[in-house]
Amino acid sequence: MTSYFNDSYFWVVTRFTGLEGTAALKGWSGITTVVWIASLPLLLIADLVLG
């Protein structure tokens, strides 16, 4: 979740969207948090199927 400044993908998305500074960090934090939370049910289902 905290791979901002050393993650090249973060900088590519930031440059192409035109976001700067705080707006980019807030947006990226929100997106990665949603993806992280959404992956939990999928991991639980995979555990039930494969485990």
mmCIF entry with sequence, helices, sheets and N, C-alpha, C, O atoms, coordinates in Angstrom:
data_MODEL
# 
_entry.id   MODEL 
# 
_entity.id                         1 
_entity.type                       polymer 
_entity.pdbx_number_of_molecules   1 
# 
_entity_poly.entity_id                      1 
_entity_poly.type                           'polypeptide(L)' 
_entity_poly.nstd_linkage                   no 
_entity_poly.nstd_monomer                   no 
_entity_poly.pdbx_seq_one_letter_code       MTSYFNDSYFWVVTRFTGLEGTAALKGWSGITTVVWIASLPLLLIADLVLG 
_entity_poly.pdbx_seq_one_letter_code_can   MTSYFNDSYFWVVTRFTGLEGTAALKGWSGITTVVWIASLPLLLIADLVLG 
_entity_poly.pdbx_strand_id                 A 
# 
loop_
_entity_poly_seq.entity_id 
_entity_poly_seq.num 
_entity_poly_seq.mon_id 
_entity_poly_seq.hetero 
1 1  MET n 
1 2  THR n 
1 3  SER n 
1 4  TYR n 
1 5  PHE n 
1 6  ASN n 
1 7  ASP n 
1 8  SER n 
1 9  TYR n 
1 10 PHE n 
1 11 TRP n 
1 12 VAL n 
1 13 VAL n 
1 14 THR n 
1 15 ARG n 
1 16 PHE n 
1 17 THR n 
1 18 GLY n 
1 19 LEU n 
1 20 GLU n 
1 21 GLY n 
1 22 THR n 
1 23 ALA n 
1 24 ALA n 
1 25 LEU n 
1 26 LYS n 
1 27 GLY n 
1 28 TRP n 
1 29 SER n 
1 30 GLY n 
1 31 ILE n 
1 32 THR n 
1 33 THR n 
1 34 VAL n 
1 35 VAL n 
1 36 TRP n 
1 37 ILE n 
1 38 ALA n 
1 39 SER n 
1 40 LEU n 
1 41 PRO n 
1 42 LEU n 
1 43 LEU n 
1 44 LEU n 
1 45 ILE n 
1 46 ALA n 
1 47 ASP n 
1 48 LEU n 
1 49 VAL n 
1 50 LEU n 
1 51 GLY n 
# 
_struct_asym.id          A 
_struct_asym.entity_id   1 
# 
loop_
_struct_conf.conf_type_id 
_struct_conf.id 
_struct_conf.pdbx_PDB_helix_id 
_struct_conf.beg_label_comp_id 
_struct_conf.beg_label_asym_id 
_struct_conf.beg_label_seq_id 
_struct_conf.pdbx_beg_PDB_ins_code 
_struct_conf.end_label_comp_id 
_struct_conf.end_label_asym_id 
_struct_conf.end_label_seq_id 
_struct_conf.pdbx_end_PDB_ins_code 
_struct_conf.beg_auth_comp_id 
_struct_conf.beg_auth_asym_id 
_struct_conf.beg_auth_seq_id 
_struct_conf.end_auth_comp_id 
_struct_conf.end_auth_asym_id 
_struct_conf.end_auth_seq_id 
_struct_conf.pdbx_PDB_helix_class 
_struct_conf.details 
_struct_conf.pdbx_PDB_helix_length 
HELX_P HELX_P1 AA1 SER A 8  ? THR A 17 ? SER A 8  THR A 17 1 ? 10 
HELX_P HELX_P2 AA2 GLY A 21 ? LEU A 50 ? GLY A 21 LEU A 50 1 ? 30 
# 
_struct_conf_type.id          HELX_P 
_struct_conf_type.criteria    ? 
_struct_conf_type.reference   ? 
# 
loop_
_atom_site.group_PDB 
_atom_site.id 
_atom_site.type_symbol 
_atom_site.label_atom_id 
_atom_site.label_alt_id 
_atom_site.label_comp_id 
_atom_site.label_asym_id 
_atom_site.label_entity_id 
_atom_site.label_seq_id 
_atom_site.pdbx_PDB_ins_code 
_atom_site.Cartn_x 
_atom_site.Cartn_y 
_atom_site.Cartn_z 
_atom_site.occupancy 
_atom_site.B_iso_or_equiv 
_atom_site.pdbx_formal_charge 
_atom_site.auth_seq_id 
_atom_site.auth_comp_id 
_atom_site.auth_asym_id 
_atom_site.auth_atom_id 
_atom_site.pdbx_PDB_model_num 
ATOM 1   N N  . MET A 1 1  ? 0.804   -1.204  0.000   1.00 0.00 ? 1  MET A N  1 
ATOM 2   C CA . MET A 1 1  ? 0.000   0.000   0.000   1.00 0.00 ? 1  MET A CA 1 
ATOM 3   C C  . MET A 1 1  ? 0.846   1.267   0.000   1.00 0.00 ? 1  MET A C  1 
ATOM 4   O O  . MET A 1 1  ? 0.356   2.327   -0.390  1.00 0.00 ? 1  MET A O  1 
ATOM 5   N N  . THR A 1 2  ? 2.081   1.187   0.419   1.00 0.00 ? 2  THR A N  1 
ATOM 6   C CA . THR A 1 2  ? 2.888   2.404   0.521   1.00 0.00 ? 2  THR A CA 1 
ATOM 7   C C  . THR A 1 2  ? 4.086   2.338   -0.418  1.00 0.00 ? 2  THR A C  1 
ATOM 8   O O  . THR A 1 2  ? 5.230   2.434   0.025   1.00 0.00 ? 2  THR A O  1 
ATOM 9   N N  . SER A 1 3  ? 3.831   2.178   -1.689  1.00 0.00 ? 3  SER A N  1 
ATOM 10  C CA . SER A 1 3  ? 4.922   2.098   -2.658  1.00 0.00 ? 3  SER A CA 1 
ATOM 11  C C  . SER A 1 3  ? 4.970   3.327   -3.545  1.00 0.00 ? 3  SER A C  1 
ATOM 12  O O  . SER A 1 3  ? 5.364   3.237   -4.708  1.00 0.00 ? 3  SER A O  1 
ATOM 13  N N  . TYR A 1 4  ? 4.583   4.450   -3.023  1.00 0.00 ? 4  TYR A N  1 
ATOM 14  C CA . TYR A 1 4  ? 4.389   5.636   -3.840  1.00 0.00 ? 4  TYR A CA 1 
ATOM 15  C C  . TYR A 1 4  ? 5.651   6.117   -4.546  1.00 0.00 ? 4  TYR A C  1 
ATOM 16  O O  . TYR A 1 4  ? 5.744   6.054   -5.772  1.00 0.00 ? 4  TYR A O  1 
ATOM 17  N N  . PHE A 1 5  ? 6.601   6.587   -3.789  1.00 0.00 ? 5  PHE A N  1 
ATOM 18  C CA . PHE A 1 5  ? 7.696   7.342   -4.375  1.00 0.00 ? 5  PHE A CA 1 
ATOM 19  C C  . PHE A 1 5  ? 8.719   6.487   -5.101  1.00 0.00 ? 5  PHE A C  1 
ATOM 20  O O  . PHE A 1 5  ? 9.453   7.000   -5.945  1.00 0.00 ? 5  PHE A O  1 
ATOM 21  N N  . ASN A 1 6  ? 8.787   5.209   -4.802  1.00 0.00 ? 6  ASN A N  1 
ATOM 22  C CA . ASN A 1 6  ? 9.722   4.357   -5.520  1.00 0.00 ? 6  ASN A CA 1 
ATOM 23  C C  . ASN A 1 6  ? 9.006   3.452   -6.517  1.00 0.00 ? 6  ASN A C  1 
ATOM 24  O O  . ASN A 1 6  ? 9.607   2.511   -7.038  1.00 0.00 ? 6  ASN A O  1 
ATOM 25  N N  . ASP A 1 7  ? 7.745   3.721   -6.786  1.00 0.00 ? 7  ASP A N  1 
ATOM 26  C CA . ASP A 1 7  ? 6.959   2.931   -7.722  1.00 0.00 ? 7  ASP A CA 1 
ATOM 27  C C  . ASP A 1 7  ? 6.792   3.718   -9.024  1.00 0.00 ? 7  ASP A C  1 
ATOM 28  O O  . ASP A 1 7  ? 6.142   4.764   -9.040  1.00 0.00 ? 7  ASP A O  1 
ATOM 29  N N  . SER A 1 8  ? 7.372   3.222   -10.102 1.00 0.00 ? 8  SER A N  1 
ATOM 30  C CA . SER A 1 8  ? 7.312   3.953   -11.367 1.00 0.00 ? 8  SER A CA 1 
ATOM 31  C C  . SER A 1 8  ? 5.883   4.045   -11.902 1.00 0.00 ? 8  SER A C  1 
ATOM 32  O O  . SER A 1 8  ? 5.536   5.022   -12.566 1.00 0.00 ? 8  SER A O  1 
ATOM 33  N N  . TYR A 1 9  ? 5.053   3.043   -11.623 1.00 0.00 ? 9  TYR A N  1 
ATOM 34  C CA . TYR A 1 9  ? 3.670   3.082   -12.101 1.00 0.00 ? 9  TYR A CA 1 
ATOM 35  C C  . TYR A 1 9  ? 2.911   4.249   -11.469 1.00 0.00 ? 9  TYR A C  1 
ATOM 36  O O  . TYR A 1 9  ? 2.097   4.890   -12.134 1.00 0.00 ? 9  TYR A O  1 
ATOM 37  N N  . PHE A 1 10 ? 3.170   4.527   -10.202 1.00 0.00 ? 10 PHE A N  1 
ATOM 38  C CA . PHE A 1 10 ? 2.560   5.679   -9.538  1.00 0.00 ? 10 PHE A CA 1 
ATOM 39  C C  . PHE A 1 10 ? 2.890   6.963   -10.284 1.00 0.00 ? 10 PHE A C  1 
ATOM 40  O O  . PHE A 1 10 ? 2.015   7.800   -10.508 1.00 0.00 ? 10 PHE A O  1 
ATOM 41  N N  . TRP A 1 11 ? 4.138   7.114   -10.664 1.00 0.00 ? 11 TRP A N  1 
ATOM 42  C CA . TRP A 1 11 ? 4.552   8.339   -11.345 1.00 0.00 ? 11 TRP A CA 1 
ATOM 43  C C  . TRP A 1 11 ? 3.988   8.418   -12.756 1.00 0.00 ? 11 TRP A C  1 
ATOM 44  O O  . TRP A 1 11 ? 3.654   9.509   -13.217 1.00 0.00 ? 11 TRP A O  1 
ATOM 45  N N  . VAL A 1 12 ? 3.874   7.292   -13.453 1.00 0.00 ? 12 VAL A N  1 
ATOM 46  C CA . VAL A 1 12 ? 3.284   7.293   -14.796 1.00 0.00 ? 12 VAL A CA 1 
ATOM 47  C C  . VAL A 1 12 ? 1.825   7.728   -14.722 1.00 0.00 ? 12 VAL A C  1 
ATOM 48  O O  . VAL A 1 12 ? 1.391   8.589   -15.488 1.00 0.00 ? 12 VAL A O  1 
ATOM 49  N N  . VAL A 1 13 ? 1.071   7.137   -13.804 1.00 0.00 ? 13 VAL A N  1 
ATOM 50  C CA . VAL A 1 13 ? -0.343  7.498   -13.646 1.00 0.00 ? 13 VAL A CA 1 
ATOM 51  C C  . VAL A 1 13 ? -0.477  8.955   -13.228 1.00 0.00 ? 13 VAL A C  1 
ATOM 52  O O  . VAL A 1 13 ? -1.351  9.664   -13.727 1.00 0.00 ? 13 VAL A O  1 
ATOM 53  N N  . THR A 1 14 ? 0.373   9.406   -12.324 1.00 0.00 ? 14 THR A N  1 
ATOM 54  C CA . THR A 1 14 ? 0.326   10.796  -11.854 1.00 0.00 ? 14 THR A CA 1 
ATOM 55  C C  . THR A 1 14 ? 0.571   11.766  -13.008 1.00 0.00 ? 14 THR A C  1 
ATOM 56  O O  . THR A 1 14 ? -0.136  12.765  -13.135 1.00 0.00 ? 14 THR A O  1 
ATOM 57  N N  . ARG A 1 15 ? 1.552   11.485  -13.837 1.00 0.00 ? 15 ARG A N  1 
ATOM 58  C CA . ARG A 1 15 ? 1.873   12.383  -14.958 1.00 0.00 ? 15 ARG A CA 1 
ATOM 59  C C  . ARG A 1 15 ? 0.766   12.398  -16.013 1.00 0.00 ? 15 ARG A C  1 
ATOM 60  O O  . ARG A 1 15 ? 0.415   13.463  -16.521 1.00 0.00 ? 15 ARG A O  1 
ATOM 61  N N  . PHE A 1 16 ? 0.208   11.220  -16.350 1.00 0.00 ? 16 PHE A N  1 
ATOM 62  C CA . PHE A 1 16 ? -0.805  11.159  -17.395 1.00 0.00 ? 16 PHE A CA 1 
ATOM 63  C C  . PHE A 1 16 ? -2.141  11.738  -16.956 1.00 0.00 ? 16 PHE A C  1 
ATOM 64  O O  . PHE A 1 16 ? -2.890  12.258  -17.784 1.00 0.00 ? 16 PHE A O  1 
ATOM 65  N N  . THR A 1 17 ? -2.451  11.656  -15.663 1.00 0.00 ? 17 THR A N  1 
ATOM 66  C CA . THR A 1 17 ? -3.712  12.217  -15.183 1.00 0.00 ? 17 THR A CA 1 
ATOM 67  C C  . THR A 1 17 ? -3.599  13.690  -14.854 1.00 0.00 ? 17 THR A C  1 
ATOM 68  O O  . THR A 1 17 ? -4.614  14.364  -14.679 1.00 0.00 ? 17 THR A O  1 
ATOM 69  N N  . GLY A 1 18 ? -2.376  14.205  -14.767 1.00 0.00 ? 18 GLY A N  1 
ATOM 70  C CA . GLY A 1 18 ? -2.183  15.613  -14.464 1.00 0.00 ? 18 GLY A CA 1 
ATOM 71  C C  . GLY A 1 18 ? -2.307  15.953  -12.992 1.00 0.00 ? 18 GLY A C  1 
ATOM 72  O O  . GLY A 1 18 ? -2.336  17.127  -12.625 1.00 0.00 ? 18 GLY A O  1 
ATOM 73  N N  . LEU A 1 19 ? -2.381  14.939  -12.151 1.00 0.00 ? 19 LEU A N  1 
ATOM 74  C CA . LEU A 1 19 ? -2.478  15.189  -10.708 1.00 0.00 ? 19 LEU A CA 1 
ATOM 75  C C  . LEU A 1 19 ? -1.123  15.584  -10.159 1.00 0.00 ? 19 LEU A C  1 
ATOM 76  O O  . LEU A 1 19 ? -0.085  15.185  -10.686 1.00 0.00 ? 19 LEU A O  1 
ATOM 77  N N  . GLU A 1 20 ? -1.143  16.362  -9.110  1.00 0.00 ? 20 GLU A N  1 
ATOM 78  C CA . GLU A 1 20 ? 0.101   16.772  -8.484  1.00 0.00 ? 20 GLU A CA 1 
ATOM 79  C C  . GLU A 1 20 ? -0.006  16.633  -6.971  1.00 0.00 ? 20 GLU A C  1 
ATOM 80  O O  . GLU A 1 20 ? -1.078  16.807  -6.391  1.00 0.00 ? 20 GLU A O  1 
ATOM 81  N N  . GLY A 1 21 ? 1.097   16.323  -6.355  1.00 0.00 ? 21 GLY A N  1 
ATOM 82  C CA . GLY A 1 21 ? 1.242   16.355  -4.908  1.00 0.00 ? 21 GLY A CA 1 
ATOM 83  C C  . GLY A 1 21 ? 0.191   15.614  -4.120  1.00 0.00 ? 21 GLY A C  1 
ATOM 84  O O  . GLY A 1 21 ? 0.015   14.405  -4.268  1.00 0.00 ? 21 GLY A O  1 
ATOM 85  N N  . THR A 1 22 ? -0.511  16.358  -3.275  1.00 0.00 ? 22 THR A N  1 
ATOM 86  C CA . THR A 1 22 ? -1.471  15.774  -2.342  1.00 0.00 ? 22 THR A CA 1 
ATOM 87  C C  . THR A 1 22 ? -2.614  15.068  -3.059  1.00 0.00 ? 22 THR A C  1 
ATOM 88  O O  . THR A 1 22 ? -3.063  14.013  -2.611  1.00 0.00 ? 22 THR A O  1 
ATOM 89  N N  . ALA A 1 23 ? -3.085  15.626  -4.152  1.00 0.00 ? 23 ALA A N  1 
ATOM 90  C CA . ALA A 1 23 ? -4.193  15.010  -4.887  1.00 0.00 ? 23 ALA A CA 1 
ATOM 91  C C  . ALA A 1 23 ? -3.803  13.628  -5.405  1.00 0.00 ? 23 ALA A C  1 
ATOM 92  O O  . ALA A 1 23 ? -4.602  12.693  -5.347  1.00 0.00 ? 23 ALA A O  1 
ATOM 93  N N  . ALA A 1 24 ? -2.594  13.499  -5.903  1.00 0.00 ? 24 ALA A N  1 
ATOM 94  C CA . ALA A 1 24 ? -2.126  12.206  -6.407  1.00 0.00 ? 24 ALA A CA 1 
ATOM 95  C C  . ALA A 1 24 ? -2.006  11.196  -5.274  1.00 0.00 ? 24 ALA A C  1 
ATOM 96  O O  . ALA A 1 24 ? -2.399  10.040  -5.427  1.00 0.00 ? 24 ALA A O  1 
ATOM 97  N N  . LEU A 1 25 ? -1.466  11.626  -4.143  1.00 0.00 ? 25 LEU A N  1 
ATOM 98  C CA . LEU A 1 25 ? -1.321  10.709  -3.011  1.00 0.00 ? 25 LEU A CA 1 
ATOM 99  C C  . LEU A 1 25 ? -2.668  10.274  -2.466  1.00 0.00 ? 25 LEU A C  1 
ATOM 100 O O  . LEU A 1 25 ? -2.856  9.101   -2.141  1.00 0.00 ? 25 LEU A O  1 
ATOM 101 N N  . LYS A 1 26 ? -3.603  11.200  -2.362  1.00 0.00 ? 26 LYS A N  1 
ATOM 102 C CA . LYS A 1 26 ? -4.943  10.845  -1.876  1.00 0.00 ? 26 LYS A CA 1 
ATOM 103 C C  . LYS A 1 26 ? -5.636  9.886   -2.829  1.00 0.00 ? 26 LYS A C  1 
ATOM 104 O O  . LYS A 1 26 ? -6.240  8.904   -2.399  1.00 0.00 ? 26 LYS A O  1 
ATOM 105 N N  . GLY A 1 27 ? -5.550  10.167  -4.114  1.00 0.00 ? 27 GLY A N  1 
ATOM 106 C CA . GLY A 1 27 ? -6.186  9.295   -5.093  1.00 0.00 ? 27 GLY A CA 1 
ATOM 107 C C  . GLY A 1 27 ? -5.586  7.912   -5.109  1.00 0.00 ? 27 GLY A C  1 
ATOM 108 O O  . GLY A 1 27 ? -6.307  6.914   -5.123  1.00 0.00 ? 27 GLY A O  1 
ATOM 109 N N  . TRP A 1 28 ? -4.268  7.848   -5.108  1.00 0.00 ? 28 TRP A N  1 
ATOM 110 C CA . TRP A 1 28 ? -3.582  6.560   -5.140  1.00 0.00 ? 28 TRP A CA 1 
ATOM 111 C C  . TRP A 1 28 ? -3.843  5.769   -3.861  1.00 0.00 ? 28 TRP A C  1 
ATOM 112 O O  . TRP A 1 28 ? -4.019  4.552   -3.912  1.00 0.00 ? 28 TRP A O  1 
ATOM 113 N N  . SER A 1 29 ? -3.870  6.446   -2.722  1.00 0.00 ? 29 SER A N  1 
ATOM 114 C CA . SER A 1 29 ? -4.153  5.775   -1.450  1.00 0.00 ? 29 SER A CA 1 
ATOM 115 C C  . SER A 1 29 ? -5.553  5.188   -1.459  1.00 0.00 ? 29 SER A C  1 
ATOM 116 O O  . SER A 1 29 ? -5.766  4.062   -1.010  1.00 0.00 ? 29 SER A O  1 
ATOM 117 N N  . GLY A 1 30 ? -6.501  5.951   -1.969  1.00 0.00 ? 30 GLY A N  1 
ATOM 118 C CA . GLY A 1 30 ? -7.880  5.457   -2.028  1.00 0.00 ? 30 GLY A CA 1 
ATOM 119 C C  . GLY A 1 30 ? -8.023  4.251   -2.928  1.00 0.00 ? 30 GLY A C  1 
ATOM 120 O O  . GLY A 1 30 ? -8.678  3.276   -2.561  1.00 0.00 ? 30 GLY A O  1 
ATOM 121 N N  . ILE A 1 31 ? -7.421  4.305   -4.096  1.00 0.00 ? 31 ILE A N  1 
ATOM 122 C CA . ILE A 1 31 ? -7.516  3.203   -5.048  1.00 0.00 ? 31 ILE A CA 1 
ATOM 123 C C  . ILE A 1 31 ? -6.867  1.941   -4.486  1.00 0.00 ? 31 ILE A C  1 
ATOM 124 O O  . ILE A 1 31 ? -7.457  0.862   -4.540  1.00 0.00 ? 31 ILE A O  1 
ATOM 125 N N  . THR A 1 32 ? -5.655  2.072   -3.945  1.00 0.00 ? 32 THR A N  1 
ATOM 126 C CA . THR A 1 32 ? -4.970  0.877   -3.445  1.00 0.00 ? 32 THR A CA 1 
ATOM 127 C C  . THR A 1 32 ? -5.676  0.300   -2.219  1.00 0.00 ? 32 THR A C  1 
ATOM 128 O O  . THR A 1 32 ? -5.658  -0.914  -2.014  1.00 0.00 ? 32 THR A O  1 
ATOM 129 N N  . THR A 1 33 ? -6.292  1.146   -1.408  1.00 0.00 ? 33 THR A N  1 
ATOM 130 C CA . THR A 1 33 ? -7.032  0.654   -0.249  1.00 0.00 ? 33 THR A CA 1 
ATOM 131 C C  . THR A 1 33 ? -8.271  -0.113  -0.684  1.00 0.00 ? 33 THR A C  1 
ATOM 132 O O  . THR A 1 33 ? -8.575  -1.164  -0.119  1.00 0.00 ? 33 THR A O  1 
ATOM 133 N N  . VAL A 1 34 ? -8.992  0.393   -1.677  1.00 0.00 ? 34 VAL A N  1 
ATOM 134 C CA . VAL A 1 34 ? -10.181 -0.296  -2.182  1.00 0.00 ? 34 VAL A CA 1 
ATOM 135 C C  . VAL A 1 34 ? -9.802  -1.638  -2.788  1.00 0.00 ? 34 VAL A C  1 
ATOM 136 O O  . VAL A 1 34 ? -10.483 -2.635  -2.547  1.00 0.00 ? 34 VAL A O  1 
ATOM 137 N N  . VAL A 1 35 ? -8.735  -1.682  -3.564  1.00 0.00 ? 35 VAL A N  1 
ATOM 138 C CA . VAL A 1 35 ? -8.292  -2.942  -4.171  1.00 0.00 ? 35 VAL A CA 1 
ATOM 139 C C  . VAL A 1 35 ? -7.880  -3.930  -3.087  1.00 0.00 ? 35 VAL A C  1 
ATOM 140 O O  . VAL A 1 35 ? -8.181  -5.120  -3.188  1.00 0.00 ? 35 VAL A O  1 
ATOM 141 N N  . TRP A 1 36 ? -7.198  -3.451  -2.056  1.00 0.00 ? 36 TRP A N  1 
ATOM 142 C CA . TRP A 1 36 ? -6.774  -4.319  -0.961  1.00 0.00 ? 36 TRP A CA 1 
ATOM 143 C C  . TRP A 1 36 ? -7.980  -4.917  -0.240  1.00 0.00 ? 36 TRP A C  1 
ATOM 144 O O  . TRP A 1 36 ? -8.009  -6.118  0.031   1.00 0.00 ? 36 TRP A O  1 
ATOM 145 N N  . ILE A 1 37 ? -8.967  -4.089  0.068   1.00 0.00 ? 37 ILE A N  1 
ATOM 146 C CA . ILE A 1 37 ? -10.165 -4.566  0.774   1.00 0.00 ? 37 ILE A CA 1 
ATOM 147 C C  . ILE A 1 37 ? -10.961 -5.518  -0.117  1.00 0.00 ? 37 ILE A C  1 
ATOM 148 O O  . ILE A 1 37 ? -11.482 -6.525  0.363   1.00 0.00 ? 37 ILE A O  1 
ATOM 149 N N  . ALA A 1 38 ? -11.057 -5.208  -1.403  1.00 0.00 ? 38 ALA A N  1 
ATOM 150 C CA . ALA A 1 38 ? -11.817 -6.060  -2.324  1.00 0.00 ? 38 ALA A CA 1 
ATOM 151 C C  . ALA A 1 38 ? -11.156 -7.418  -2.520  1.00 0.00 ? 38 ALA A C  1 
ATOM 152 O O  . ALA A 1 38 ? -11.839 -8.383  -2.863  1.00 0.00 ? 38 ALA A O  1 
ATOM 153 N N  . SER A 1 39 ? -9.858  -7.517  -2.313  1.00 0.00 ? 39 SER A N  1 
ATOM 154 C CA . SER A 1 39 ? -9.177  -8.792  -2.512  1.00 0.00 ? 39 SER A CA 1 
ATOM 155 C C  . SER A 1 39 ? -9.391  -9.757  -1.340  1.00 0.00 ? 39 SER A C  1 
ATOM 156 O O  . SER A 1 39 ? -9.200  -10.962 -1.504  1.00 0.00 ? 39 SER A O  1 
ATOM 157 N N  . LEU A 1 40 ? -9.775  -9.264  -0.185  1.00 0.00 ? 40 LEU A N  1 
ATOM 158 C CA . LEU A 1 40 ? -9.959  -10.142 0.976   1.00 0.00 ? 40 LEU A CA 1 
ATOM 159 C C  . LEU A 1 40 ? -11.014 -11.226 0.748   1.00 0.00 ? 40 LEU A C  1 
ATOM 160 O O  . LEU A 1 40 ? -10.732 -12.392 1.022   1.00 0.00 ? 40 LEU A O  1 
ATOM 161 N N  . PRO A 1 41 ? -12.218 -10.899 0.259   1.00 0.00 ? 41 PRO A N  1 
ATOM 162 C CA . PRO A 1 41 ? -13.189 -11.980 0.009   1.00 0.00 ? 41 PRO A CA 1 
ATOM 163 C C  . PRO A 1 41 ? -12.686 -12.985 -1.033  1.00 0.00 ? 41 PRO A C  1 
ATOM 164 O O  . PRO A 1 41 ? -12.954 -14.181 -0.920  1.00 0.00 ? 41 PRO A O  1 
ATOM 165 N N  . LEU A 1 42 ? -11.970 -12.509 -2.030  1.00 0.00 ? 42 LEU A N  1 
ATOM 166 C CA . LEU A 1 42 ? -11.437 -13.429 -3.043  1.00 0.00 ? 42 LEU A CA 1 
ATOM 167 C C  . LEU A 1 42 ? -10.397 -14.370 -2.432  1.00 0.00 ? 42 LEU A C  1 
ATOM 168 O O  . LEU A 1 42 ? -10.336 -15.546 -2.791  1.00 0.00 ? 42 LEU A O  1 
ATOM 169 N N  . LEU A 1 43 ? -9.601  -13.865 -1.532  1.00 0.00 ? 43 LEU A N  1 
ATOM 170 C CA . LEU A 1 43 ? -8.629  -14.726 -0.860  1.00 0.00 ? 43 LEU A CA 1 
ATOM 171 C C  . LEU A 1 43 ? -9.311  -15.759 0.029   1.00 0.00 ? 43 LEU A C  1 
ATOM 172 O O  . LEU A 1 43 ? -8.870  -16.906 0.106   1.00 0.00 ? 43 LEU A O  1 
ATOM 173 N N  . LEU A 1 44 ? -10.375 -15.357 0.692   1.00 0.00 ? 44 LEU A N  1 
ATOM 174 C CA . LEU A 1 44 ? -11.116 -16.309 1.530   1.00 0.00 ? 44 LEU A CA 1 
ATOM 175 C C  . LEU A 1 44 ? -11.767 -17.400 0.685   1.00 0.00 ? 44 LEU A C  1 
ATOM 176 O O  . LEU A 1 44 ? -11.761 -18.569 1.070   1.00 0.00 ? 44 LEU A O  1 
ATOM 177 N N  . ILE A 1 45 ? -12.325 -17.028 -0.454  1.00 0.00 ? 45 ILE A N  1 
ATOM 178 C CA . ILE A 1 45 ? -12.918 -18.024 -1.357  1.00 0.00 ? 45 ILE A CA 1 
ATOM 179 C C  . ILE A 1 45 ? -11.834 -18.963 -1.893  1.00 0.00 ? 45 ILE A C  1 
ATOM 180 O O  . ILE A 1 45 ? -12.043 -20.174 -1.966  1.00 0.00 ? 45 ILE A O  1 
ATOM 181 N N  . ALA A 1 46 ? -10.705 -18.421 -2.257  1.00 0.00 ? 46 ALA A N  1 
ATOM 182 C CA . ALA A 1 46 ? -9.611  -19.260 -2.749  1.00 0.00 ? 46 ALA A CA 1 
ATOM 183 C C  . ALA A 1 46 ? -9.135  -20.214 -1.661  1.00 0.00 ? 46 ALA A C  1 
ATOM 184 O O  . ALA A 1 46 ? -8.784  -21.358 -1.950  1.00 0.00 ? 46 ALA A O  1 
ATOM 185 N N  . ASP A 1 47 ? -9.121  -19.757 -0.420  1.00 0.00 ? 47 ASP A N  1 
ATOM 186 C CA . ASP A 1 47 ? -8.730  -20.617 0.677   1.00 0.00 ? 47 ASP A CA 1 
ATOM 187 C C  . ASP A 1 47 ? -9.722  -21.763 0.870   1.00 0.00 ? 47 ASP A C  1 
ATOM 188 O O  . ASP A 1 47 ? -9.323  -22.896 1.142   1.00 0.00 ? 47 ASP A O  1 
ATOM 189 N N  . LEU A 1 48 ? -10.999 -21.467 0.731   1.00 0.00 ? 48 LEU A N  1 
ATOM 190 C CA . LEU A 1 48 ? -12.006 -22.516 0.863   1.00 0.00 ? 48 LEU A CA 1 
ATOM 191 C C  . LEU A 1 48 ? -11.917 -23.536 -0.262  1.00 0.00 ? 48 LEU A C  1 
ATOM 192 O O  . LEU A 1 48 ? -12.084 -24.734 -0.034  1.00 0.00 ? 48 LEU A O  1 
ATOM 193 N N  . VAL A 1 49 ? -11.658 -23.067 -1.463  1.00 0.00 ? 49 VAL A N  1 
ATOM 194 C CA . VAL A 1 49 ? -11.584 -23.962 -2.619  1.00 0.00 ? 49 VAL A CA 1 
ATOM 195 C C  . VAL A 1 49 ? -10.297 -24.761 -2.628  1.00 0.00 ? 49 VAL A C  1 
ATOM 196 O O  . VAL A 1 49 ? -10.313 -25.967 -2.875  1.00 0.00 ? 49 VAL A O  1 
ATOM 197 N N  . LEU A 1 50 ? -9.185  -24.100 -2.360  1.00 0.00 ? 50 LEU A N  1 
ATOM 198 C CA . LEU A 1 50 ? -7.883  -24.749 -2.481  1.00 0.00 ? 50 LEU A CA 1 
ATOM 199 C C  . LEU A 1 50 ? -7.352  -25.308 -1.169  1.00 0.00 ? 50 LEU A C  1 
ATOM 200 O O  . LEU A 1 50 ? -6.489  -26.186 -1.156  1.00 0.00 ? 50 LEU A O  1 
ATOM 201 N N  . GLY A 1 51 ? -7.873  -24.792 -0.083  1.00 0.00 ? 51 GLY A N  1 
ATOM 202 C CA . GLY A 1 51 ? -7.300  -25.115 1.209   1.00 0.00 ? 51 GLY A CA 1 
ATOM 203 C C  . GLY A 1 51 ? -7.781  -26.366 1.796   1.00 0.00 ? 51 GLY A C  1 
ATOM 204 O O  . GLY A 1 51 ? -7.360  -26.735 2.892   1.00 0.00 ? 51 GLY A O  1 
# 
